[in-house]
């Protein structure tokens, strides 16, 4: 669930770049009375700008995962429905913000520099490795709530938590590496566009000088 909520879902959503289609498919009344006022609101734009700045959004994305791995809060969330939904929402929203910033189609200065995006992803990958390897190799059971709720498979609590740590460690990190490759491709594509634009500008200037 956590892997789907904070990584797979947001990653797949923003990799598809749905923003323009979503706005175009929104009814006219909703665009006029909901979308336009919200997007043009200064306070909303300022809050969104702060939350999606590379440093805060990366800290929020990683911090929510680490917070919910604290045994006290993780166990409470499993045993309390309201807290469980809060955990899911608090993982989904940072995931959406993080991958919106990573796959933002705008180049710098409006968008984040591609080198910074890659750095954000590497920090995320390292954070997955740290907490995933800890959960996989620890020798104590941290999450007693799973024993109270019952496990799907007949495995020990230690093995269950080892598998959980392995999921955070390996699949999440591999998805991060794959995303780095996508960002590198985006970076190369943008540099090609910039080179073509500079070449066209130089050609126009050359033609203008020849005409003079």
Backbone bond lengths (Angstrom), bond angles and torsions (degrees), N, CA, C in turn:
res aa  C-N    CA-C-N  psi(-1)  N-CA   C-N-CA  omega(-1)  CA-C   N-CA-C  phi
1 X - - - 1.456 - - 1.523 111.13 -
2 X 1.319 116.55 -46.53 1.458 119.77 -177.07 1.525 111.02 -66.00
3 X 1.315 116.56 -39.31 1.461 120.25 178.71 1.524 110.58 -64.13
4 X 1.322 117.29 -40.57 1.462 121.34 178.12 1.519 111.49 -66.85
5 X 1.338 116.68 -43.18 1.455 121.04 -173.92 1.516 113.02 -71.42
6 X 1.324 116.93 -44.39 1.469 118.64 -171.66 1.518 113.21 -95.60
7 X 1.341 118.57 -16.02 1.459 119.13 -176.51 1.518 113.27 -127.82
8 X 1.319 118.28 -63.17 1.464 120.35 -170.92 1.528 111.29 -61.91
9 X 1.345 116.92 -49.33 1.458 120.18 -178.97 1.519 113.18 -61.53
10 X 1.350 119.31 -57.46 1.463 120.31 178.98 1.524 113.36 -60.39
11 X 1.333 117.25 -39.94 1.461 120.43 -179.93 1.528 110.94 -61.24
12 X 1.328 116.34 -49.10 1.464 120.10 -178.91 1.525 111.28 -65.01
13 X 1.339 116.22 -37.69 1.467 120.33 -178.82 1.518 111.55 -63.08
14 X 1.323 117.83 -51.90 1.463 120.03 -174.98 1.516 112.75 -81.80
15 X 1.318 118.17 -19.11 1.465 119.97 172.05 1.533 110.02 -64.86
16 X 1.339 116.03 -29.38 1.468 120.72 178.26 1.525 112.59 -79.40
17 X 1.355 117.91 -6.72 1.472 122.82 179.71 1.532 111.48 48.76
18 X 1.349 117.59 63.73 1.468 120.40 -172.75 1.524 114.62 -87.14
19 X 1.355 118.36 -1.81 1.458 120.15 -168.96 1.529 112.60 -56.56
20 X 1.331 116.77 -50.63 1.469 120.03 -176.38 1.528 111.09 -64.14
21 X 1.326 116.96 -41.46 1.462 120.27 -179.46 1.525 111.39 -67.76
22 X 1.333 116.72 -37.88 1.460 119.61 178.95 1.521 111.23 -63.95
23 X 1.335 115.96 -43.03 1.463 119.50 179.09 1.524 110.49 -67.28
24 X 1.336 116.48 -43.14 1.466 120.11 -179.80 1.525 111.54 -63.47
25 X 1.332 117.18 -32.86 1.456 120.85 -178.71 1.516 114.08 -86.45
26 X 1.333 117.13 -3.52 1.457 120.64 178.66 1.524 109.82 -77.88
27 X 1.323 118.99 135.69 1.474 120.84 179.00 1.526 111.67 -54.95
28 X 1.329 116.11 149.95 1.465 120.78 -177.24 1.522 112.15 -57.07
29 X 1.350 116.86 -41.83 1.468 119.26 -178.13 1.521 110.92 -63.37
30 X 1.347 116.44 -37.00 1.459 119.73 179.54 1.522 110.92 -70.86
31 X 1.349 117.59 -37.06 1.463 120.36 176.76 1.517 111.20 -62.48
32 X 1.347 116.48 -42.51 1.465 120.54 -176.77 1.523 112.51 -72.71
33 X 1.327 116.67 -42.69 1.460 120.26 -170.41 1.527 114.74 -100.44
34 X 1.328 117.98 -14.54 1.464 120.15 -178.72 1.534 111.34 -121.98
35 X 1.337 116.42 -60.23 1.467 120.10 -173.72 1.524 111.72 -64.04
36 X 1.339 116.89 -53.42 1.470 120.23 -177.00 1.530 112.42 -60.87
37 X 1.349 120.15 -47.66 1.471 119.34 178.37 1.523 113.45 -61.07
38 X 1.334 116.18 -39.21 1.470 118.81 -179.21 1.525 110.71 -68.19
39 X 1.335 117.21 -46.60 1.462 120.96 -177.29 1.518 112.58 -67.82
40 X 1.329 117.20 -27.22 1.463 120.47 -178.30 1.527 112.63 -94.03
41 X 1.323 117.59 -4.58 1.459 121.02 -179.25 1.534 109.96 -71.85
42 X 1.324 115.40 125.58 1.460 119.79 -176.30 1.511 113.57 -63.38
43 X 1.334 117.27 -41.51 1.464 120.58 -179.29 1.523 110.93 -64.88
44 X 1.343 116.48 -42.36 1.464 120.49 178.82 1.521 110.33 -62.78
45 X 1.326 116.43 -43.51 1.470 120.35 -179.49 1.523 111.13 -64.51
46 X 1.341 116.98 -39.00 1.467 120.15 179.96 1.523 111.28 -66.38
47 X 1.354 116.45 -45.04 1.468 120.34 179.44 1.523 110.28 -63.47
48 X 1.343 116.05 -43.75 1.461 119.73 179.66 1.526 110.41 -63.79
49 X 1.338 116.16 -39.14 1.463 119.67 179.04 1.521 112.32 -62.96
50 X 1.332 116.16 -40.75 1.469 120.06 179.16 1.528 110.39 -67.72
51 X 1.333 116.90 -46.16 1.463 120.79 -176.67 1.522 112.40 -66.10
52 X 1.341 117.27 -31.55 1.465 120.23 -176.85 1.522 113.08 -98.28
53 X 1.334 117.34 6.08 1.469 119.31 171.97 1.529 107.57 -62.07
54 X 1.321 118.59 141.75 1.476 120.39 -173.75 1.519 115.38 -49.80
55 X 1.333 118.21 -44.29 1.468 119.56 -177.02 1.524 112.29 -69.35
56 X 1.355 119.51 -52.72 1.473 118.56 179.69 1.519 113.75 -62.53
57 X 1.337 117.93 -41.05 1.465 118.67 -175.50 1.529 110.94 -69.32
58 X 1.330 117.14 -33.84 1.466 119.79 176.66 1.529 110.66 -69.01
59 X 1.341 115.77 -42.68 1.468 119.82 178.07 1.521 110.78 -63.75
60 X 1.334 117.12 -40.35 1.469 120.97 179.58 1.525 110.80 -66.36
61 X 1.330 116.61 -42.52 1.457 121.70 -178.91 1.529 111.29 -62.34
62 X 1.326 116.07 -45.06 1.462 120.56 -179.76 1.528 110.92 -76.46
63 X 1.334 115.66 -40.74 1.458 120.59 -175.32 1.514 113.43 -61.99
64 X 1.342 117.20 -38.85 1.466 118.88 179.83 1.531 111.22 -64.95
65 X 1.333 116.47 -38.95 1.467 119.10 177.53 1.521 110.31 -62.87
66 X 1.327 117.43 -47.70 1.454 120.79 -178.29 1.526 111.05 -64.85
67 X 1.333 116.94 -40.21 1.462 119.82 -178.96 1.523 111.27 -60.15
68 X 1.333 116.51 -45.23 1.463 119.58 -176.06 1.525 112.54 -78.10
69 X 1.328 117.76 -4.63 1.462 119.33 172.22 1.520 112.21 -90.70
70 X 1.330 117.54 -5.59 1.461 120.11 174.14 1.532 107.54 -65.60
71 X 1.318 118.83 123.14 1.474 120.49 -172.25 1.517 114.58 -51.19
72 X 1.322 117.89 -42.45 1.469 120.64 -177.85 1.525 111.13 -57.87
73 X 1.329 116.65 -48.90 1.460 120.55 -176.16 1.527 111.57 -76.93
74 X 1.316 116.77 -36.17 1.463 120.17 178.47 1.529 110.82 -62.98
75 X 1.317 116.52 -45.66 1.463 120.33 179.54 1.528 111.52 -64.93
76 X 1.335 116.92 -41.29 1.457 119.94 178.15 1.520 111.25 -62.64
77 X 1.328 116.91 -40.26 1.461 120.62 -179.30 1.520 111.63 -65.23
78 X 1.317 116.76 -34.53 1.461 120.10 179.27 1.531 112.21 -70.43
79 X 1.312 117.04 -29.85 1.459 121.36 -174.46 1.529 113.23 -97.97
80 X 1.343 117.06 -7.28 1.458 121.57 -178.24 1.522 108.94 -126.02
81 X 1.334 117.38 117.59 1.467 120.64 -174.54 1.526 112.47 -60.83
82 X 1.328 117.36 -44.29 1.468 120.05 -178.35 1.522 110.68 -62.04
83 X 1.325 116.70 -42.88 1.460 120.68 179.34 1.525 110.63 -69.11
84 X 1.329 116.40 -31.53 1.460 120.75 178.46 1.529 110.30 -65.06
85 X 1.341 116.39 -44.36 1.465 120.00 177.58 1.527 110.65 -65.23
86 X 1.327 116.92 -38.29 1.464 120.77 177.22 1.523 110.25 -60.80
87 X 1.330 117.22 -42.11 1.457 121.03 178.05 1.525 110.54 -60.00
88 X 1.316 117.40 -44.42 1.466 120.69 -178.94 1.529 111.36 -65.06
89 X 1.331 116.36 -45.32 1.466 119.74 -179.51 1.529 110.47 -64.66
90 X 1.330 116.38 -40.38 1.461 119.96 -178.24 1.527 112.28 -71.41
91 X 1.314 118.08 -14.60 1.461 121.01 172.16 1.520 111.28 -91.39
92 X 1.333 116.87 -35.59 1.461 120.67 -178.25 1.527 111.89 -68.36
93 X 1.335 117.49 -47.70 1.467 120.43 -174.89 1.526 112.24 -62.84
94 X 1.349 120.48 -48.57 1.467 118.82 175.73 1.530 112.87 -60.76
95 X 1.346 116.71 -33.41 1.463 119.21 176.70 1.516 111.91 -63.44
96 X 1.338 116.42 -42.12 1.464 120.73 178.18 1.529 110.86 -64.38
97 X 1.329 116.56 -44.41 1.467 120.17 -179.81 1.527 111.18 -64.94
98 X 1.341 115.94 -42.94 1.467 120.61 -177.33 1.525 111.05 -63.01
99 X 1.327 117.37 -49.56 1.459 119.37 -176.00 1.528 112.22 -78.03
100 X 1.331 117.93 -20.82 1.466 118.91 169.42 1.516 109.24 -62.45
101 X 1.332 116.70 -44.32 1.463 120.61 179.07 1.524 110.98 -66.33
102 X 1.315 118.27 -39.86 1.460 121.41 -178.16 1.532 111.07 -65.66
103 X 1.337 117.79 -42.83 1.464 121.26 -174.96 1.522 113.37 -100.79
104 X 1.325 117.63 13.85 1.458 121.00 176.36 1.535 109.07 -55.52
105 X 1.327 116.47 124.39 1.472 120.07 -175.49 1.517 113.24 -75.14
106 X 1.325 117.23 -11.22 1.462 120.27 -177.99 1.536 110.07 -81.45
107 X 1.317 118.18 130.37 1.469 119.84 174.62 1.520 110.26 -77.77
108 X 1.321 117.05 171.34 1.462 121.25 175.68 1.535 108.82 -62.79
109 X 1.336 118.87 145.92 1.472 127.09 11.89 1.525 114.67 -90.01
110 X 1.345 119.13 -14.26 1.465 119.39 -179.96 1.524 111.08 -68.26
111 X 1.298 116.91 -40.89 1.449 121.52 176.11 1.516 110.46 -98.42
112 X 1.316 116.15 171.55 1.461 121.70 179.03 1.524 110.34 -74.66
113 X 1.335 116.95 140.44 1.463 120.65 176.58 1.523 109.59 -58.85
114 X 1.318 115.66 143.22 1.463 119.86 -174.14 1.527 111.98 -64.72
115 X 1.316 117.28 -33.08 1.458 119.33 176.33 1.521 111.71 -62.52
116 X 1.337 116.68 -37.27 1.463 121.17 177.76 1.528 110.21 -67.55
117 X 1.330 117.02 -39.35 1.470 120.06 178.54 1.535 110.42 -60.98
118 X 1.324 115.95 -42.19 1.467 119.37 178.85 1.523 110.66 -64.92
119 X 1.341 116.92 -39.58 1.462 120.53 177.34 1.527 110.71 -62.25
120 X 1.344 117.78 -41.35 1.470 121.60 176.86 1.524 110.57 -57.78
121 X 1.321 116.17 -43.11 1.461 120.47 -178.39 1.526 111.45 -68.49
122 X 1.332 117.61 -40.21 1.460 119.70 179.28 1.523 111.31 -65.77
123 X 1.339 116.84 -37.47 1.466 119.68 176.27 1.524 109.72 -63.39
124 X 1.332 116.09 -41.80 1.465 119.91 177.93 1.527 111.14 -62.74
125 X 1.323 117.31 -43.46 1.463 121.21 179.48 1.534 110.80 -61.20
126 X 1.331 116.37 -45.50 1.466 120.10 179.53 1.523 111.27 -62.56
127 X 1.338 116.73 -38.56 1.466 119.48 178.95 1.529 110.87 -65.38
128 X 1.340 117.29 -37.29 1.468 120.15 176.28 1.524 111.36 -64.69
129 X 1.324 115.93 -41.54 1.466 120.11 -179.56 1.522 110.47 -63.01
130 X 1.340 116.51 -42.84 1.468 120.65 -177.16 1.521 110.97 -63.04
131 X 1.337 116.74 -55.30 1.465 118.50 -174.89 1.527 111.48 -74.87
132 X 1.341 117.04 -33.72 1.461 119.71 179.02 1.513 111.97 -66.01
133 X 1.335 116.58 -44.08 1.470 119.39 179.93 1.524 110.92 -68.03
134 X 1.330 116.88 -35.28 1.470 119.31 177.29 1.528 110.55 -62.26
135 X 1.334 116.58 -48.22 1.466 119.93 -179.21 1.526 111.98 -65.43
136 X 1.337 116.24 -31.71 1.464 119.61 -178.52 1.529 112.23 -75.12
137 X 1.324 117.83 -34.13 1.455 120.49 -172.74 1.527 114.87 -104.03
138 X 1.323 118.10 -6.01 1.464 119.97 -179.27 1.547 109.33 -63.65
139 X 1.313 115.78 160.57 1.469 120.81 -175.81 1.532 113.87 -111.95
140 X 1.330 116.71 7.93 1.463 119.93 -179.82 1.525 109.09 -124.01
141 X 1.330 116.50 156.42 1.463 121.99 176.67 1.532 108.16 -88.71
142 X 1.333 116.89 125.97 1.461 121.78 -176.07 1.528 113.26 -100.65
143 X 1.330 117.10 -30.74 1.460 120.25 -168.75 1.533 110.47 -114.71
144 X 1.327 114.23 84.64 1.462 120.45 -176.23 1.525 112.24 -69.13
145 X 1.335 117.28 -20.26 1.471 120.39 -176.87 1.520 111.91 -62.19
146 X 1.319 117.75 -30.16 1.462 119.49 178.69 1.525 111.08 -64.99
147 X 1.328 116.23 -32.28 1.453 119.32 176.75 1.520 111.74 -68.09
148 X 1.349 116.22 -35.88 1.465 120.26 178.59 1.528 111.62 -70.76
149 X 1.322 116.09 -36.77 1.466 120.31 -177.31 1.526 112.08 -80.74
150 X 1.325 116.36 -25.64 1.467 120.73 -177.07 1.512 111.24 94.60
151 X 1.310 116.27 142.18 1.456 121.83 -179.19 1.524 110.56 -101.74
152 X 1.326 115.80 148.73 1.460 120.42 -179.15 1.528 110.45 -65.35
153 X 1.335 115.49 -44.51 1.462 119.60 -178.93 1.522 109.82 -105.26
154 X 1.301 115.62 156.00 1.463 121.35 -179.15 1.524 109.17 -84.23
155 X 1.337 115.03 75.69 1.467 120.85 179.16 1.515 108.29 -127.20
156 X 1.312 115.88 161.52 1.457 120.07 -179.37 1.530 110.21 -73.30
157 X 1.320 115.80 159.37 1.463 120.87 178.63 1.533 110.72 -61.36
158 X 1.336 116.46 -38.74 1.463 119.91 -179.49 1.523 110.48 -64.18
159 X 1.336 117.12 -43.48 1.465 120.64 179.17 1.525 110.69 -66.03
160 X 1.325 116.33 -38.65 1.457 121.23 178.49 1.526 110.75 -58.91
161 X 1.330 116.91 -47.62 1.461 120.76 -178.91 1.523 111.81 -72.03
162 X 1.334 116.54 -30.77 1.467 119.74 174.88 1.533 109.77 -62.15
163 X 1.329 117.31 -43.93 1.463 120.83 179.14 1.530 111.16 -64.95
164 X 1.340 115.97 -37.77 1.459 119.39 177.06 1.521 111.41 -62.31
165 X 1.323 116.09 -44.83 1.459 119.50 177.56 1.519 112.07 -63.31
166 X 1.337 116.35 -38.13 1.465 120.11 179.39 1.523 111.28 -64.67
167 X 1.344 117.21 -35.28 1.458 120.33 177.80 1.525 111.00 -65.96
168 X 1.332 116.81 -41.75 1.463 119.74 177.52 1.523 110.08 -66.34
169 X 1.309 116.47 -39.14 1.459 122.24 -175.06 1.528 112.40 -71.53
170 X 1.328 117.15 -56.32 1.465 119.62 -167.33 1.533 113.76 -91.92
171 X 1.344 120.83 -61.16 1.474 118.17 -178.89 1.526 113.54 -60.12
172 X 1.344 117.13 -41.49 1.462 119.40 179.64 1.524 111.41 -63.31
173 X 1.318 116.35 -41.78 1.469 119.95 179.76 1.526 111.16 -67.88
174 X 1.329 116.88 -39.05 1.465 119.80 177.94 1.523 111.16 -63.43
175 X 1.330 117.11 -38.37 1.464 120.29 176.14 1.515 110.61 -64.16
176 X 1.327 116.35 -36.89 1.458 119.91 176.58 1.515 112.06 -63.73
177 X 1.330 116.80 -42.52 1.473 120.73 178.30 1.528 110.25 -63.58
178 X 1.344 116.87 -42.55 1.464 119.98 178.33 1.531 110.56 -61.98
179 X 1.327 117.17 -37.46 1.457 120.51 178.53 1.518 111.21 -67.80
180 X 1.327 117.51 -36.59 1.466 120.49 175.05 1.533 110.22 -57.30
181 X 1.333 116.80 -42.88 1.468 120.51 179.93 1.531 111.03 -63.90
182 X 1.339 116.51 -37.41 1.464 120.00 177.33 1.528 110.43 -64.53
183 X 1.327 116.78 -43.28 1.467 120.72 179.92 1.524 110.88 -65.44
184 X 1.332 117.63 -39.09 1.468 120.56 176.06 1.525 110.37 -60.46
185 X 1.339 116.48 -40.95 1.471 120.48 176.64 1.525 110.56 -63.07
186 X 1.332 117.42 -43.91 1.462 120.92 177.44 1.523 111.12 -60.31
187 X 1.314 116.07 -40.29 1.460 121.89 179.74 1.530 110.47 -62.73
188 X 1.325 116.55 -47.17 1.460 120.37 178.89 1.519 112.09 -62.80
189 X 1.339 116.09 -40.15 1.466 120.10 178.69 1.528 111.04 -63.64
190 X 1.337 116.27 -41.05 1.468 119.95 179.43 1.522 111.09 -67.02
191 X 1.330 118.12 -39.35 1.467 120.40 178.57 1.523 111.00 -65.65
192 X 1.340 117.28 -36.09 1.469 120.24 176.31 1.522 110.42 -63.46
193 X 1.332 116.87 -42.75 1.460 120.64 177.86 1.524 110.88 -63.23
194 X 1.339 116.97 -41.73 1.465 120.26 178.96 1.520 111.17 -64.68
195 X 1.336 117.20 -41.08 1.468 120.54 178.46 1.526 110.68 -63.37
196 X 1.335 116.76 -42.92 1.467 119.85 178.74 1.519 111.26 -64.34
197 X 1.326 116.63 -38.65 1.455 120.56 179.05 1.529 110.93 -65.11
198 X 1.341 116.44 -42.07 1.466 119.73 178.19 1.525 110.94 -65.78
199 X 1.334 116.00 -38.80 1.465 119.46 179.42 1.530 110.63 -64.65
200 X 1.323 117.62 -41.60 1.462 121.12 178.28 1.515 110.95 -65.96
201 X 1.323 117.82 -38.75 1.457 120.90 178.01 1.535 110.63 -64.11
202 X 1.336 115.85 -44.12 1.462 119.03 178.81 1.521 111.44 -63.59
203 X 1.354 115.87 -37.94 1.467 119.68 179.38 1.519 111.01 -65.53
204 X 1.323 117.57 -41.52 1.465 120.57 178.57 1.517 111.17 -64.51
205 X 1.344 116.44 -41.72 1.459 119.39 178.22 1.517 111.46 -63.80
206 X 1.338 115.68 -40.10 1.464 119.86 178.61 1.538 111.33 -63.81
207 X 1.323 116.09 -42.71 1.464 120.40 178.72 1.519 111.17 -64.69
208 X 1.334 116.23 -38.60 1.452 120.81 179.87 1.523 110.34 -63.99
209 X 1.345 116.25 -43.48 1.457 120.06 178.98 1.525 111.94 -65.54
210 X 1.331 117.32 -37.31 1.465 120.72 178.72 1.523 110.78 -66.43
211 X 1.332 115.72 -36.76 1.458 119.01 178.86 1.522 112.21 -67.67
212 X 1.351 115.08 -30.36 1.467 118.27 176.78 1.524 110.54 -72.60
